[in-house]
């Protein structure tokens, strides 16, 4: 049961992170401004969208999971430090609670890898990275 629960956790985190990336890159779900807007891909916000799409897909699929979890964790830490922390130290007041929850989730995924339900386990019968 524990392995199945962890795999479900990893898949949900990956899919929702992917949706955040699609929101930034394609303006889906109201985009970044609530009106379908998208940031320039060459800026930091655009780069965040690219990371979120690819990391979310790979994490949800369970391929190169640890690698992409570390990248996503770094992105969330940078987002918290650059965007949220300057607005105060309390996450509920600076809007950074989601970034911190993602950061903790990605650290957990980086520690435990792809889990039971993953492309790596199905195709290679082991985790590659």
C-alpha positions in Angstrom: 0.0 0.0 0.0 2.8 2.4 0.8 4.5 2.1 -2.6 1.2 2.7 -4.4 0.4 5.7 -2.2 3.8 7.2 -2.9 3.4 6.7 -6.7 0.0 8.3 -6.6 1.5 11.3 -4.7 4.3 11.6 -7.3 1.8 11.4 -10.2 -0.5 14.1 -8.7 2.4 16.4 -7.9 3.8 16.0 -11.5 0.4 16.5 -13.2 -0.5 19.7 -11.2 3.0 21.1 -11.7 2.7 20.4 -15.5 -0.7 22.3 -15.5 1.1 25.3 -13.9 3.6 25.2 -16.7 0.9 25.1 -19.4 -0.8 28.0 -17.7 2.4 30.0 -18.0 3.5 28.9 -21.5 0.1 28.7 -23.3 -2.1 31.0 -21.3 -4.4 28.1 -20.3 -6.6 28.3 -17.2 -6.5 32.1 -17.3 -2.8 32.4 -18.0 -0.5 34.4 -15.7 -2.7 37.4 -15.5 -6.2 35.8 -15.4 -6.8 37.0 -19.0 -4.8 34.3 -20.8 -1.6 36.2 -20.8 1.8 34.5 -21.2 5.3 35.7 -20.2 8.2 36.0 -22.7 9.8 32.5 -22.9 13.3 34.1 -22.6 12.6 35.6 -19.2 12.7 33.9 -15.8 9.0 33.5 -15.7 9.0 31.9 -19.2 11.8 29.6 -18.1 9.8 28.6 -15.1 7.0 27.6 -17.4 9.3 25.4 -19.5 10.7 23.8 -16.4 7.2 23.2 -15.0 6.0 21.5 -18.2 8.9 19.2 -18.7 9.6 18.4 -15.0 5.9 17.9 -14.4 5.6 15.4 -17.4 8.7 13.5 -16.5 7.9 13.3 -12.8 4.3 12.2 -13.4 5.5 9.6 -15.9 8.2 8.4 -13.6 11.1 8.9 -16.0 14.4 10.5 -14.8 12.3 11.4 -11.7 15.1 12.3 -9.3 16.8 14.5 -11.9 13.7 16.5 -12.7 12.6 16.6 -9.0 15.9 18.3 -8.1 15.4 20.9 -11.0 11.9 21.6 -9.9 12.9 21.9 -6.2 15.6 24.5 -7.2 13.0 26.4 -9.3 10.6 26.5 -6.3 13.3 27.6 -3.9 14.4 30.4 -6.3 10.8 31.4 -6.8 10.3 31.6 -3.1 13.5 33.5 -2.4 13.1 36.0 -5.3 9.3 36.5 -5.5 7.8 35.7 -2.1 10.3 36.3 0.7 10.8 40.0 -0.2 7.2 40.4 0.7 7.7 39.1 4.3 8.8 36.0 6.1 5.4 34.3 6.7 4.5 32.1 3.7 0.7 32.6 4.2 1.2 36.4 4.1 3.7 36.6 1.2 1.9 34.2 -1.1 4.7 31.6 -1.0 3.0 28.6 0.6 2.5 26.8 -2.7 6.2 27.3 -3.6 7.2 25.9 -0.3 4.8 22.9 -0.5 6.1 22.1 -4.0 9.7 22.5 -2.7 9.1 20.0 0.1 7.2 17.6 -2.3 10.1 17.7 -4.9 12.7 17.0 -2.1 10.6 14.0 -1.1 10.4 12.8 -4.7 14.1 13.4 -5.2 14.8 11.2 -2.2 12.4 8.3 -3.0 12.6 8.4 -6.8 10.0 7.1 -9.3 8.3 4.5 -7.2 6.2 1.5 -8.2 4.1 3.0 -11.0 6.7 4.5 -13.4 8.0 4.2 -16.9 11.5 3.4 -15.5 10.2 0.4 -13.6 8.0 -0.8 -16.5 10.6 -0.5 -19.2 13.9 -0.9 -17.5 12.9 -2.7 -14.3 15.0 -0.2 -12.3 15.5 3.5 -11.8 18.0 5.1 -14.0 18.4 8.4 -12.2 
